[in-house]
Amino acid sequence: KQNKRLEYVQALRQQSQEDLILQEQQDWSEDKVKELSDVSDE
């Protein structure tokens, strides 16, 4: 039983790790788009 709980916790951690990475990539993309549009404005 203990082992199952551990697996569950690890799965959750893995999931939130992936969510964080996705979030960072999204933020990064938005920053890039802003930079590009700033450049094209000049």
TORKOL-4160 file (C-alpha; in steps of 0.2 Angstrom, whole numbers, padded with zeros to 4 digits, m for minus):
42
<pt num="1" X="0000" Y="0000" Z="0000"/>
<pt num="2" X="0014" Y="0012" Z="0005"/>
<pt num="3" X="0022" Y="0009" Z="m0012"/>
<pt num="4" X="0006" Y="0014" Z="m0022"/>
<pt num="5" X="0005" Y="0030" Z="m0013"/>
<pt num="6" X="0024" Y="0034" Z="m0017"/>
<pt num="7" X="0020" Y="0030" Z="m0035"/>
<pt num="8" X="0005" Y="0042" Z="m0035"/>
<pt num="9" X="0015" Y="0056" Z="m0027"/>
<pt num="10" X="0029" Y="0054" Z="m0040"/>
<pt num="11" X="0017" Y="0054" Z="m0054"/>
<pt num="12" X="0009" Y="0070" Z="m0047"/>
<pt num="13" X="0027" Y="0078" Z="m0046"/>
<pt num="14" X="0031" Y="0073" Z="m0063"/>
<pt num="15" X="0015" Y="0081" Z="m0069"/>
<pt num="16" X="0017" Y="0097" Z="m0061"/>
<pt num="17" X="0035" Y="0098" Z="m0067"/>
<pt num="18" X="0029" Y="0096" Z="m0085"/>
<pt num="19" X="0016" Y="0109" Z="m0082"/>
<pt num="20" X="0029" Y="0121" Z="m0076"/>
<pt num="21" X="0040" Y="0118" Z="m0091"/>
<pt num="22" X="0025" Y="0121" Z="m0102"/>
<pt num="23" X="0021" Y="0137" Z="m0093"/>
<pt num="24" X="0039" Y="0143" Z="m0095"/>
<pt num="25" X="0039" Y="0139" Z="m0114"/>
<pt num="26" X="0023" Y="0148" Z="m0116"/>
<pt num="27" X="0030" Y="0164" Z="m0106"/>
<pt num="28" X="0046" Y="0163" Z="m0117"/>
<pt num="29" X="0036" Y="0162" Z="m0133"/>
<pt num="30" X="0026" Y="0177" Z="m0128"/>
<pt num="31" X="0041" Y="0187" Z="m0123"/>
<pt num="32" X="0049" Y="0182" Z="m0140"/>
<pt num="33" X="0033" Y="0188" Z="m0149"/>
<pt num="34" X="0034" Y="0205" Z="m0140"/>
<pt num="35" X="0052" Y="0207" Z="m0144"/>
<pt num="36" X="0049" Y="0204" Z="m0162"/>
<pt num="37" X="0034" Y="0216" Z="m0163"/>
<pt num="38" X="0045" Y="0229" Z="m0154"/>
<pt num="39" X="0058" Y="0227" Z="m0167"/>
<pt num="40" X="0046" Y="0228" Z="m0182"/>
<pt num="41" X="0038" Y="0244" Z="m0174"/>
<pt num="42" X="0055" Y="0253" Z="m0176"/>
